[in-house]
Amino acid sequence: MPIVYIVMDFIFFDLHLHRTLILIELDDEGEATIVWAGTHQEYEATFKNNKITIEKWLRQKGYIAP
């Protein structure tokens, strides 16, 4: 079973078997959009294992309001 991390209205699925993380956004109607996917190394390089950095990245990409 994947581990799930929630940041605001976004969900990270940690698929240990494949060493993959997937960031998903759920809209009000329950439809999901994959916002980011990558390896653990790519996650660490992009997000620095830090919720503030994740929020900053989401703002820069226009997924959340500044």
N, CA, C and O atoms as CSV, one atom per row, in Angstrom:
chain,resi,resn,atom,element,x,y,z
A,1,MET,N,N,0.839,-1.176,0.000
A,1,MET,CA,C,0.000,0.000,0.000
A,1,MET,C,C,0.887,1.243,0.000
A,1,MET,O,O,1.842,1.319,0.773
A,2,PRO,N,N,0.579,2.227,-0.865
A,2,PRO,CA,C,1.403,3.429,-0.923
A,2,PRO,C,C,1.211,4.311,0.301
A,2,PRO,O,O,0.142,4.335,0.911
A,3,ILE,N,N,2.247,5.019,0.638
A,3,ILE,CA,C,2.179,6.016,1.703
A,3,ILE,C,C,1.682,7.309,1.076
A,3,ILE,O,O,2.049,7.637,-0.053
A,4,VAL,N,N,0.851,8.043,1.802
A,4,VAL,CA,C,0.257,9.269,1.278
A,4,VAL,C,C,0.673,10.455,2.141
A,4,VAL,O,O,0.617,10.392,3.370
A,5,TYR,N,N,1.088,11.533,1.487
A,5,TYR,CA,C,1.399,12.794,2.151
A,5,TYR,C,C,0.443,13.838,1.585
A,5,TYR,O,O,0.260,13.911,0.370
A,6,ILE,N,N,-0.165,14.643,2.447
A,6,ILE,CA,C,-1.101,15.658,1.989
A,6,ILE,C,C,-0.508,17.039,2.249
A,6,ILE,O,O,-0.097,17.351,3.367
A,7,VAL,N,N,-0.469,17.858,1.205
A,7,VAL,CA,C,-0.011,19.242,1.299
A,7,VAL,C,C,-1.102,20.087,0.672
A,7,VAL,O,O,-1.301,20.068,-0.542
A,8,MET,N,N,-1.818,20.841,1.527
A,8,MET,CA,C,-2.953,21.653,1.098
A,8,MET,C,C,-3.987,20.731,0.439
A,8,MET,O,O,-4.412,19.758,1.061
A,9,ASP,N,N,-4.404,21.012,-0.806
A,9,ASP,CA,C,-5.365,20.147,-1.501
A,9,ASP,C,C,-4.666,19.195,-2.465
A,9,ASP,O,O,-5.283,18.697,-3.407
A,10,PHE,N,N,-3.396,18.947,-2.233
A,10,PHE,CA,C,-2.597,18.100,-3.104
A,10,PHE,C,C,-2.157,16.873,-2.328
A,10,PHE,O,O,-1.948,16.941,-1.117
A,11,ILE,N,N,-2.018,15.762,-3.017
A,11,ILE,CA,C,-1.682,14.500,-2.370
A,11,ILE,C,C,-0.447,13.903,-3.037
A,11,ILE,O,O,-0.399,13.780,-4.261
A,12,PHE,N,N,0.554,13.531,-2.234
A,12,PHE,CA,C,1.709,12.776,-2.719
A,12,PHE,C,C,1.465,11.306,-2.435
A,12,PHE,O,O,1.171,10.938,-1.298
A,13,PHE,N,N,1.582,10.464,-3.445
A,13,PHE,CA,C,1.577,9.027,-3.267
A,13,PHE,C,C,3.017,8.559,-3.372
A,13,PHE,O,O,3.704,8.858,-4.348
A,14,ASP,N,N,3.468,7.834,-2.381
A,14,ASP,CA,C,4.832,7.308,-2.339
A,14,ASP,C,C,4.745,5.822,-2.654
A,14,ASP,O,O,4.340,5.030,-1.802
A,15,LEU,N,N,5.119,5.439,-3.862
A,15,LEU,CA,C,5.062,4.044,-4.291
A,15,LEU,C,C,6.424,3.406,-4.038
A,15,LEU,O,O,7.303,3.438,-4.899
A,16,HIS,N,N,6.592,2.827,-2.854
A,16,HIS,CA,C,7.884,2.283,-2.429
A,16,HIS,C,C,8.415,1.232,-3.383
A,16,HIS,O,O,9.610,1.216,-3.678
A,17,LEU,N,N,7.565,0.366,-3.863
A,17,LEU,CA,C,8.002,-0.724,-4.728
A,17,LEU,C,C,8.734,-0.193,-5.956
A,17,LEU,O,O,9.725,-0.774,-6.398
A,18,HIS,N,N,8.241,0.910,-6.501
A,18,HIS,CA,C,8.836,1.467,-7.716
A,18,HIS,C,C,9.726,2.677,-7.433
A,18,HIS,O,O,10.286,3.268,-8.356
A,19,ARG,N,N,9.857,3.048,-6.144
A,19,ARG,CA,C,10.658,4.211,-5.738
A,19,ARG,C,C,10.220,5.458,-6.501
A,19,ARG,O,O,11.046,6.207,-7.022
A,20,THR,N,N,8.907,5.664,-6.556
A,20,THR,CA,C,8.304,6.760,-7.309
A,20,THR,C,C,7.371,7.561,-6.426
A,20,THR,O,O,6.685,7.002,-5.570
A,21,LEU,N,N,7.341,8.868,-6.630
A,21,LEU,CA,C,6.391,9.757,-5.962
A,21,LEU,C,C,5.527,10.410,-7.031
A,21,LEU,O,O,6.018,10.791,-8.093
A,22,ILE,N,N,4.237,10.537,-6.740
A,22,ILE,CA,C,3.298,11.165,-7.654
A,22,ILE,C,C,2.517,12.217,-6.871
A,22,ILE,O,O,1.942,11.909,-5.827
A,23,LEU,N,N,2.492,13.455,-7.365
A,23,LEU,CA,C,1.737,14.550,-6.748
A,23,LEU,C,C,0.454,14.729,-7.549
A,23,LEU,O,O,0.492,14.974,-8.755
A,24,ILE,N,N,-0.686,14.604,-6.866
A,24,ILE,CA,C,-1.991,14.656,-7.518
A,24,ILE,C,C,-2.819,15.784,-6.920
A,24,ILE,O,O,-2.806,16.012,-5.711
A,25,GLU,N,N,-3.543,16.488,-7.796
A,25,GLU,CA,C,-4.492,17.509,-7.361
A,25,GLU,C,C,-5.893,16.969,-7.590
A,25,GLU,O,O,-6.202,16.460,-8.667
A,26,LEU,N,N,-6.742,17.080,-6.571
A,26,LEU,CA,C,-8.141,16.682,-6.702
A,26,LEU,C,C,-8.996,17.933,-6.807
A,26,LEU,O,O,-8.875,18.842,-5.985
A,27,ASP,N,N,-9.874,17.985,-7.831
A,27,ASP,CA,C,-10.748,19.143,-7.950
A,27,ASP,C,C,-12.035,18.915,-7.160
A,27,ASP,O,O,-12.225,17.859,-6.556
A,28,ASP,N,N,-12.908,19.907,-7.173
A,28,ASP,CA,C,-14.147,19.835,-6.393
A,28,ASP,C,C,-15.070,18.703,-6.830
A,28,ASP,O,O,-15.916,18.253,-6.057
A,29,GLU,N,N,-14.908,18.245,-8.065
A,29,GLU,CA,C,-15.752,17.165,-8.582
A,29,GLU,C,C,-15.110,15.791,-8.382
A,29,GLU,O,O,-15.659,14.777,-8.812
A,30,GLY,N,N,-13.953,15.765,-7.732
A,30,GLY,CA,C,-13.289,14.502,-7.450
A,30,GLY,C,C,-12.398,13.990,-8.564
A,30,GLY,O,O,-11.894,12.870,-8.486
A,31,GLU,N,N,-12.194,14.800,-9.610
A,31,GLU,CA,C,-11.309,14.387,-10.687
A,31,GLU,C,C,-9.868,14.707,-10.309
A,31,GLU,O,O,-9.586,15.745,-9.710
A,32,ALA,N,N,-8.964,13.805,-10.667
A,32,ALA,CA,C,-7.561,13.942,-10.295
A,32,ALA,C,C,-6.718,14.360,-11.496
A,32,ALA,O,O,-6.956,13.941,-12.629
A,33,THR,N,N,-5.724,15.200,-11.209
A,33,THR,CA,C,-4.742,15.612,-12.207
A,33,THR,C,C,-3.364,15.328,-11.636
A,33,THR,O,O,-3.066,15.713,-10.506
A,34,ILE,N,N,-2.522,14.656,-12.411
A,34,ILE,CA,C,-1.143,14.438,-11.981
A,34,ILE,C,C,-0.382,15.733,-12.220
A,34,ILE,O,O,-0.267,16.199,-13.353
A,35,VAL,N,N,0.138,16.310,-11.138
A,35,VAL,CA,C,0.838,17.581,-11.186
A,35,VAL,C,C,2.335,17.357,-11.346
A,35,VAL,O,O,3.006,18.119,-12.043
A,36,TRP,N,N,2.864,16.319,-10.707
A,36,TRP,CA,C,4.294,16.019,-10.759
A,36,TRP,C,C,4.476,14.533,-10.486
A,36,TRP,O,O,3.736,13.946,-9.696
A,37,ALA,N,N,5.449,13.931,-11.132
A,37,ALA,CA,C,5.827,12.539,-10.856
A,37,ALA,C,C,7.329,12.410,-11.046
A,37,ALA,O,O,7.909,13.021,-11.944
A,38,GLY,N,N,7.947,11.613,-10.198
A,38,GLY,CA,C,9.387,11.421,-10.319
A,38,GLY,C,C,9.911,10.448,-9.286
A,38,GLY,O,O,9.160,9.911,-8.471
A,39,THR,N,N,11.201,10.233,-9.335
A,39,THR,CA,C,11.863,9.341,-8.385
A,39,THR,C,C,12.063,10.056,-7.061
A,39,THR,O,O,11.839,11.262,-6.960
A,40,HIS,N,N,12.483,9.319,-6.054
A,40,HIS,CA,C,12.790,9.938,-4.762
A,40,HIS,C,C,13.923,10.955,-4.905
A,40,HIS,O,O,13.898,12.003,-4.259
A,41,GLN,N,N,14.915,10.654,-5.746
A,41,GLN,CA,C,16.017,11.581,-5.951
A,41,GLN,C,C,15.518,12.877,-6.598
A,41,GLN,O,O,15.952,13.965,-6.219
A,42,GLU,N,N,14.608,12.765,-7.572
A,42,GLU,CA,C,14.043,13.951,-8.217
A,42,GLU,C,C,13.191,14.751,-7.227
A,42,GLU,O,O,13.199,15.982,-7.247
A,43,TYR,N,N,12.458,14.045,-6.363
A,43,TYR,CA,C,11.660,14.713,-5.330
A,43,TYR,C,C,12.561,15.525,-4.402
A,43,TYR,O,O,12.281,16.689,-4.114
A,44,GLU,N,N,13.633,14.909,-3.943
A,44,GLU,CA,C,14.547,15.604,-3.038
A,44,GLU,C,C,15.199,16.799,-3.712
A,44,GLU,O,O,15.383,17.840,-3.082
A,45,ALA,N,N,15.553,16.664,-4.990
A,45,ALA,CA,C,16.176,17.767,-5.723
A,45,ALA,C,C,15.186,18.902,-5.960
A,45,ALA,O,O,15.560,20.072,-5.879
A,46,THR,N,N,13.931,18.573,-6.251
A,46,THR,CA,C,12.917,19.582,-6.569
A,46,THR,C,C,12.330,20.219,-5.323
A,46,THR,O,O,12.198,21.441,-5.249
A,47,PHE,N,N,11.975,19.391,-4.336
A,47,PHE,CA,C,11.209,19.869,-3.180
A,47,PHE,C,C,11.986,19.912,-1.868
A,47,PHE,O,O,11.476,20.422,-0.871
A,48,LYS,N,N,13.192,19.394,-1.850
A,48,LYS,CA,C,14.072,19.454,-0.665
A,48,LYS,C,C,13.443,18.846,0.596
A,48,LYS,O,O,13.815,19.213,1.711
A,49,ASN,N,N,12.481,17.907,0.421
A,49,ASN,CA,C,11.782,17.283,1.555
A,49,ASN,C,C,11.167,18.334,2.482
A,49,ASN,O,O,11.203,18.183,3.703
A,50,ASN,N,N,10.605,19.392,1.905
A,50,ASN,CA,C,10.162,20.526,2.693
A,50,ASN,C,C,8.807,21.025,2.191
A,50,ASN,O,O,8.672,21.360,1.014
A,51,LYS,N,N,7.796,21.079,3.078
A,51,LYS,CA,C,6.450,21.517,2.685
A,51,LYS,C,C,6.435,22.950,2.182
A,51,LYS,O,O,5.673,23.270,1.269
A,52,ILE,N,N,7.254,23.815,2.752
A,52,ILE,CA,C,7.301,25.213,2.300
A,52,ILE,C,C,7.803,25.273,0.858
A,52,ILE,O,O,7.286,26.046,0.052
A,53,THR,N,N,8.804,24.464,0.535
A,53,THR,CA,C,9.326,24.428,-0.826
A,53,THR,C,C,8.279,23.869,-1.787
A,53,THR,O,O,8.171,24.335,-2.922
A,54,ILE,N,N,7.511,22.879,-1.346
A,54,ILE,CA,C,6.433,22.325,-2.174
A,54,ILE,C,C,5.399,23.406,-2.463
A,54,ILE,O,O,4.989,23.577,-3.611
A,55,GLU,N,N,4.972,24.141,-1.430
A,55,GLU,CA,C,3.996,25.213,-1.611
A,55,GLU,C,C,4.536,26.294,-2.554
A,55,GLU,O,O,3.798,26.790,-3.406
A,56,LYS,N,N,5.809,26.663,-2.413
A,56,LYS,CA,C,6.420,27.660,-3.285
A,56,LYS,C,C,6.402,27.170,-4.733
A,56,LYS,O,O,6.078,27.938,-5.639
A,57,TRP,N,N,6.743,25.909,-4.958
A,57,TRP,CA,C,6.738,25.324,-6.298
A,57,TRP,C,C,5.331,25.355,-6.888
A,57,TRP,O,O,5.151,25.697,-8.057
A,58,LEU,N,N,4.333,24.997,-6.077
A,58,LEU,CA,C,2.929,25.005,-6.543
A,58,LEU,C,C,2.495,26.428,-6.904
A,58,LEU,O,O,1.780,26.618,-7.888
A,59,ARG,N,N,2.911,27.422,-6.130
A,59,ARG,CA,C,2.586,28.820,-6.438
A,59,ARG,C,C,3.248,29.264,-7.746
A,59,ARG,O,O,2.611,29.903,-8.584
A,60,GLN,N,N,4.514,28.924,-7.913
A,60,GLN,CA,C,5.247,29.299,-9.126
A,60,GLN,C,C,4.627,28.677,-10.373
A,60,GLN,O,O,4.659,29.275,-11.448
A,61,LYS,N,N,4.071,27.495,-10.233
A,61,LYS,CA,C,3.449,26.797,-11.373
A,61,LYS,C,C,1.997,27.189,-11.573
A,61,LYS,O,O,1.362,26.736,-12.525
A,62,GLY,N,N,1.455,28.035,-10.681
A,62,GLY,CA,C,0.095,28.525,-10.822
A,62,GLY,C,C,-0.987,27.576,-10.305
A,62,GLY,O,O,-2.162,27.740,-10.636
A,63,TYR,N,N,-0.603,26.591,-9.502
A,63,TYR,CA,C,-1.583,25.652,-8.951
A,63,TYR,C,C,-2.298,26.208,-7.730
A,63,TYR,O,O,-3.420,25.803,-7.425
A,64,ILE,N,N,-1.643,27.147,-7.021
A,64,ILE,CA,C,-2.277,27.826,-5.893
A,64,ILE,C,C,-1.997,29.322,-6.013
A,64,ILE,O,O,-1.011,29.740,-6.622
A,65,ALA,N,N,-2.877,30.110,-5.426
A,65,ALA,CA,C,-2.763,31.572,-5.521
A,65,ALA,C,C,-1.565,32.061,-4.716
A,65,ALA,O,O,-1.230,31.495,-3.675
A,66,PRO,N,N,-0.915,33.133,-5.216
A,66,PRO,CA,C,0.243,33.684,-4.496
A,66,PRO,C,C,-0.108,34.273,-3.162
A,66,PRO,O,O,0.770,34.770,-2.456
